[in-house]
Structures are given as C-alpha cells and as structure tokens.
C-alpha cells in the first residue's frame, strides 16, 4: 500500500462517492477504483459496500479508515516537522475563520501577515465554528480564528482580544434618541433579530438575551448584512459585534449604543491543533494577529 492509496480510501469515505472522491483527488475514477481494490485485496478486507445509489463503509472499513486517517496525519506532520527544522516561518499555513470575523478582520490583517511572514503562504477558509473544528480534528486545517465562548475543548490558542456587542436600531427608533451605555432591561419589550443556527455569534447573543429576559424575533438571518438591513427598516433591534460596525454600518443606516458594565461580547482567539512541528509558527502568527486586532479595536473605538 502507498500513502496515495490511503488518501483515495479516506476521500471515498468522506465523500460517500467514488466520482466525487476522484474529482477531489484529481484522478480518473477508474484509476481510483482500481487503487482501492488493490488495498482491499492486500488487506483481505472489504472496505466499501457499493450499489448504484450510494457508497457506505463496512464495519471493518470504518476501523481501517480511522487508522488510515491517522497514518496520513502522521505523514503530513513528519513532512511538516522536516520543513520546520529548516525554516519555521515558511511554507503553507491553512487557517479557518468564522463568517462574523472574516470579512471584517482579514482585509486589515492579511497584508500585515504577508509583510511580517513573506515566506508563509496563508490559505484562508471561511466557515461556521463546528465545521472548522471538525477540519482541525481531521488535520485539514492548521488553525482557526474562533470565539472562545464556543466549545473548543482543550485546544491550545492565542487570545486576540475582546469583541463587545452593541445594540443597533433604526435612527427613528426610541432607543436611538439617547446616548451612552444602555441597560439590558431597557430592551424588555423589544424583539431582537439574531443569526440562524450554527453561528456561534447567535449562541453568544442569545445567551445574553435569555439572561436579560429579551425575546428573539421570529426571523433569523444568515449574515450580519441581513441583520443590518432588517434592523434599519424599523420595527426590530439587533446586536452587532463591534468588529463589524465599520463595514456593516458604513452608510450610517443604524444608530448603535454600547451596553453598561459587563457588556455582552466574545473573546476571539487563534485556535490550533496540537502539533509540535507548527508550534513556533502558530505562536508567532498569533502574536501578530493579537497586535493587529488590538490596533483595529482601538481605531474602531476612536
């Protein structure tokens, strides 16, 4: 068996399709099928059940795929360790970022990262928290920018900073008439617009609303941009992360108010999987991200 053959096996297990796995691996489907057949023959075990509709793992196949995945991760880490020994700040770094952070932070920090680490090639992937954590587990990503309030387990991380939430309302809304910090009880009879399930920002905002006895509106948005448009139309209020205001409220369609002490918010961090080979690199990148995020936060508050 070869590592390439094991990659084909894992790809079919993940995609549940020989055709899609072949496309992902940039190989002809007959060739991929033949290679997997060779693995099954060599191991004297049937890995996949095939029919016209679907591909599924046998019970023995599931155990073998788990071992194959571990072997591939080990091989990648071996190659990464060798590269790190020669130059820890070179190569490719695969980093995930959640949708409520990516559009607002990356345009600011990406140029700085390129300048500080000219030999590092950053490959960014935007997705929700759960898929990013799964890709970290599978070693498809090296790190991800997430909120620590999400369940990240015991993964190591570098804290970037706090991102407070603010109330956002239409200019004609009664809560827009006042300035200064807002007490949560002032929202007692309001209906707050939040994001759809799967966004960690929704979970964090909803937790604050439940503690304060605030009701959620019947509409759930898929993006912060939609929240802004709905709130600007009047009749609703919403919460927005401070990080997003410069972009989402650039036309001043909303009035925003901070909350009093112990304001709702999230703690952003660069979270990464435990891998000694990339420890030096990720710590260095995390330090620069922290520096850039602190500067960005200061500019937004000014």
C-alpha positions as CSV (number, residue, x, y, z in Angstrom):
1,X,0.0,0.0,0.0
2,X,1.0,3.6,-0.5
3,X,0.0,6.8,1.1
4,X,-1.7,7.9,-2.1
5,X,-3.9,4.8,-2.0
6,X,-4.8,5.5,1.6
7,X,-5.7,9.1,0.6
8,X,-8.1,7.6,-2.0
9,X,-9.7,5.4,0.6
10,X,-10.2,8.3,3.0
11,X,-11.6,10.5,0.2
12,X,-14.2,8.0,-0.7
13,X,-15.2,7.5,3.0
14,X,-15.6,11.3,3.4
15,X,-17.4,11.9,0.1
16,X,-19.5,8.7,0.0
17,X,-18.9,8.7,-3.7
18,X,-16.1,7.3,-6.0
19,X,-16.8,10.0,-8.6
20,X,-16.6,13.0,-6.1
21,X,-13.5,11.5,-4.4
22,X,-11.8,11.1,-7.8
23,X,-12.6,14.8,-8.6
24,X,-11.2,15.9,-5.2
25,X,-8.0,13.8,-5.7
26,X,-7.6,14.9,-9.4
27,X,-7.5,11.4,-10.7
28,X,-9.7,9.4,-13.1
29,X,-12.4,7.4,-11.4
30,X,-11.4,4.1,-12.9
31,X,-7.9,4.6,-11.6
32,X,-9.1,5.5,-8.1
33,X,-11.4,2.5,-8.0
34,X,-8.6,0.2,-9.1
35,X,-6.3,1.5,-6.4
36,X,-8.9,1.0,-3.7
37,X,-9.5,-2.5,-5.0
38,X,-5.7,-3.2,-4.6
39,X,-5.9,-2.0,-1.0
40,X,-8.9,-4.3,-0.3
41,X,-7.1,-7.2,-1.9
42,X,-3.9,-6.5,0.0
43,X,-5.7,-6.4,3.4
44,X,-8.2,-9.1,2.5
45,X,-10.9,-6.9,3.8
46,X,-13.9,-5.3,2.0
47,X,-13.8,-1.6,2.9
48,X,-16.8,-0.3,1.0
49,X,-20.3,-1.5,0.1
50,X,-21.2,-0.3,-3.4
51,X,-24.5,0.0,-5.2
52,X,-26.0,2.3,-7.8
53,X,-27.3,4.8,-5.2
54,X,-24.6,5.1,-2.6
55,X,-21.3,4.0,-1.1
56,X,-21.1,3.0,2.5
57,X,-18.4,1.8,4.8
58,X,-18.4,-1.8,6.2
59,X,-17.8,-2.2,9.9
60,X,-14.3,-3.3,9.2
61,X,-13.9,-0.5,6.7
62,X,-14.7,2.1,9.3
63,X,-12.0,0.9,11.6
64,X,-9.5,0.8,8.7
65,X,-10.4,4.3,7.6
66,X,-9.8,5.7,11.1
67,X,-6.3,4.1,11.1
68,X,-5.6,5.3,7.5
69,X,-6.6,8.9,8.5
70,X,-4.2,8.7,11.5
71,X,-1.4,7.5,9.3
72,X,-2.0,10.3,6.8
73,X,-2.0,12.9,9.5
74,X,1.3,11.4,10.9
75,X,2.9,11.5,7.4
76,X,1.9,15.2,7.0
77,X,3.3,16.1,10.4
78,X,6.5,14.2,9.6
79,X,6.9,16.3,6.4
80,X,5.9,19.5,8.3
81,X,8.5,18.7,11.0
82,X,11.3,18.4,8.5
83,X,10.3,21.7,6.9
84,X,10.0,23.4,10.2
85,X,13.5,22.3,11.2
86,X,14.9,24.2,8.2
87,X,12.7,27.3,8.4
88,X,9.7,27.5,10.8
89,X,8.3,30.7,9.1
90,X,8.0,29.3,5.6
91,X,5.6,27.0,3.7
92,X,1.8,27.0,3.7
93,X,-0.5,27.7,6.7
94,X,-4.1,26.6,6.4
95,X,-6.3,28.9,8.6
96,X,-10.0,28.9,9.1
97,X,-12.1,31.9,10.2
98,X,-15.8,32.3,11.2
99,X,-18.1,34.4,8.9
100,X,-18.7,37.0,11.6
101,X,-15.0,37.7,11.7
102,X,-13.5,37.0,8.3
103,X,-14.9,40.0,6.2
104,X,-14.1,42.5,9.0
105,X,-10.7,41.4,10.2
106,X,-8.9,39.7,7.2
107,X,-8.7,42.8,4.9
108,X,-6.9,44.5,7.8
109,X,-4.6,41.8,9.0
110,X,-3.8,39.8,5.8
111,X,-1.4,42.5,4.3
112,X,0.4,42.7,7.7
113,X,0.8,38.9,7.8
114,X,2.2,38.9,4.3
115,X,4.7,41.6,5.2
116,X,5.8,40.0,8.5
117,X,5.9,36.5,7.1
118,X,6.9,36.8,3.4
119,X,7.8,33.1,3.2
120,X,4.5,31.9,4.6
121,X,1.5,31.2,2.2
122,X,-1.8,31.7,4.1
123,X,-4.7,29.7,2.8
124,X,-7.9,31.1,4.4
125,X,-11.2,29.1,4.8
126,X,-14.4,30.7,6.0
127,X,-17.0,28.5,7.7
128,X,-19.0,28.1,10.8
129,X,-17.4,27.0,14.1
130,X,-18.4,23.3,14.1
131,X,-17.1,22.6,10.6
132,X,-13.9,24.4,11.3
133,X,-13.3,22.4,14.5
134,X,-14.0,19.2,12.6
135,X,-11.5,20.2,9.9
136,X,-8.9,21.0,12.6
137,X,-9.6,17.5,14.1
138,X,-9.0,15.9,10.7
139,X,-5.8,18.0,10.2
140,X,-7.4,19.7,7.1
141,X,-6.6,23.0,8.8
142,X,-3.7,24.1,11.0
143,X,-5.6,26.8,12.9
144,X,-8.8,28.8,13.0
145,X,-9.9,32.2,14.3
146,X,-12.8,31.4,16.6
147,X,-14.6,32.7,19.7
148,X,-13.5,31.1,22.9
149,X,-17.1,31.1,24.1
150,X,-17.7,28.2,21.7
151,X,-16.9,24.7,22.8
152,X,-13.3,24.3,21.6
153,X,-12.3,21.7,24.1
154,X,-8.7,21.8,25.3
155,X,-7.2,23.0,22.0
156,X,-4.3,25.4,22.5
157,X,-4.9,29.0,21.5
158,X,-3.6,32.6,21.4
159,X,-6.1,35.2,22.5
160,X,-6.5,38.1,20.1
161,X,-8.8,40.3,22.1
162,X,-12.4,41.0,23.3
163,X,-15.1,41.9,20.8
164,X,-18.0,43.6,22.5
165,X,-21.6,43.6,21.2
166,X,-23.6,46.8,20.7
167,X,-27.3,47.4,20.2
168,X,-28.2,48.6,16.7
169,X,-31.5,50.2,15.8
170,X,-33.0,52.4,13.1
171,X,-32.5,56.2,13.5
172,X,-36.2,56.7,14.3
173,X,-36.3,54.0,17.0
174,X,-37.0,55.3,20.5
175,X,-33.8,53.8,21.8
176,X,-31.8,55.8,19.3
177,X,-32.8,59.1,21.0
178,X,-30.4,58.6,23.8
179,X,-26.6,58.4,24.0
180,X,-24.3,56.5,26.3
181,X,-24.3,52.9,27.7
182,X,-27.6,51.0,27.7
183,X,-29.0,48.8,30.5
184,X,-30.3,45.4,29.3
185,X,-33.7,45.9,31.0
186,X,-34.4,48.7,28.5
187,X,-34.9,46.0,25.9
188,X,-37.6,44.2,27.9
189,X,-40.4,44.7,25.3
190,X,-38.2,44.5,22.2
191,X,-37.8,41.7,19.7
192,X,-34.2,41.1,18.8
193,X,-33.1,39.9,15.4
194,X,-30.4,37.2,15.6
195,X,-28.5,35.0,13.1
196,X,-29.6,31.5,12.1
197,X,-28.5,28.3,13.9
198,X,-24.9,27.2,13.5
199,X,-23.4,30.7,14.0
200,X,-21.5,30.9,17.3
201,X,-22.4,34.7,17.4
202,X,-26.0,33.7,17.6
203,X,-25.4,31.4,20.6
204,X,-23.4,34.2,22.4
205,X,-26.1,36.9,21.6
206,X,-28.9,34.5,22.5
207,X,-27.3,33.7,25.8
208,X,-27.2,37.4,26.7
209,X,-30.9,37.9,25.6
210,X,-32.0,35.0,27.7
211,X,-30.2,36.2,30.8
212,X,-31.8,39.7,30.3
213,X,-35.3,38.3,29.6
214,X,-35.2,39.7,26.0
215,X,-37.3,37.9,23.3
216,X,-36.0,36.8,20.0
217,X,-37.8,37.9,16.8
218,X,-39.3,35.3,14.5
219,X,-36.9,36.0,11.7
220,X,-33.4,34.5,11.6
221,X,-30.8,35.9,9.3
222,X,-27.9,34.1,7.5
223,X,-25.5,37.1,7.7
224,X,-24.8,40.2,9.6
225,X,-25.6,42.2,6.5
226,X,-29.1,40.9,6.6
227,X,-29.5,41.8,10.2
228,X,-28.4,45.3,9.5
229,X,-30.9,45.7,6.6
230,X,-33.8,44.3,8.7
231,X,-33.0,46.5,11.7
232,X,-32.6,49.6,9.5
233,X,-36.1,49.0,8.1
234,X,-37.5,49.7,11.6
235,X,-39.6,47.6,14.0
236,X,-36.7,45.4,15.2
237,X,-33.5,45.8,17.1
238,X,-30.4,43.7,16.8
239,X,-26.9,43.1,18.3
240,X,-23.8,43.5,16.3
241,X,-20.1,42.8,17.1
242,X,-18.0,45.9,17.4
243,X,-15.6,44.4,14.9
244,X,-18.3,44.6,12.1
245,X,-19.5,48.1,12.6
246,X,-17.1,49.9,10.3
247,X,-18.2,47.7,7.4
248,X,-21.8,46.9,8.1
249,X,-22.8,50.5,9.3
250,X,-20.6,52.4,6.9
251,X,-23.7,54.2,5.4
252,X,-24.9,55.1,8.9
253,X,-28.2,53.4,8.4
254,X,-28.3,52.4,12.1
255,X,-27.7,54.0,15.4
256,X,-25.6,52.0,17.9
257,X,-25.4,52.0,21.6
258,X,-22.9,50.1,23.9
259,X,-24.1,48.3,27.0
260,X,-23.3,49.1,30.6
261,X,-20.5,47.3,32.5
262,X,-20.1,43.6,31.8
263,X,-21.3,44.1,28.2
264,X,-22.1,41.1,26.1
265,X,-19.3,40.1,23.8
266,X,-16.9,37.4,22.7
267,X,-13.2,36.6,23.0
268,X,-11.5,36.0,19.7
269,X,-8.5,33.7,19.5
270,X,-6.3,31.8,17.1
271,X,-7.1,28.1,18.0
272,X,-4.9,25.4,16.7
273,X,-4.4,21.6,16.9
274,X,-1.7,20.2,19.0
275,X,1.3,19.7,16.7
276,X,4.8,20.3,17.8
277,X,6.0,21.0,14.3
278,X,3.9,24.1,13.9
279,X,4.0,25.4,17.5
280,X,6.7,28.1,16.8
281,X,4.9,29.2,13.6
282,X,1.5,29.5,15.1
283,X,2.7,31.3,18.2
284,X,4.4,33.9,16.0
285,X,1.4,34.3,13.8
286,X,-0.9,34.5,16.9
287,X,1.3,37.3,18.3
288,X,1.0,39.4,15.1
289,X,-2.8,38.8,14.9
290,X,-3.1,39.9,18.5
291,X,-1.1,43.1,17.8
292,X,-3.2,43.8,14.6
293,X,-6.5,43.1,16.3
294,X,-5.7,45.4,19.3
295,X,-4.8,48.2,16.8
296,X,-8.0,47.6,14.8
297,X,-10.1,47.7,18.0
298,X,-8.6,50.9,19.1
299,X,-9.3,52.5,15.7
300,X,-12.9,51.4,15.9
301,X,-13.5,52.8,19.3
302,X,-11.9,56.2,18.5
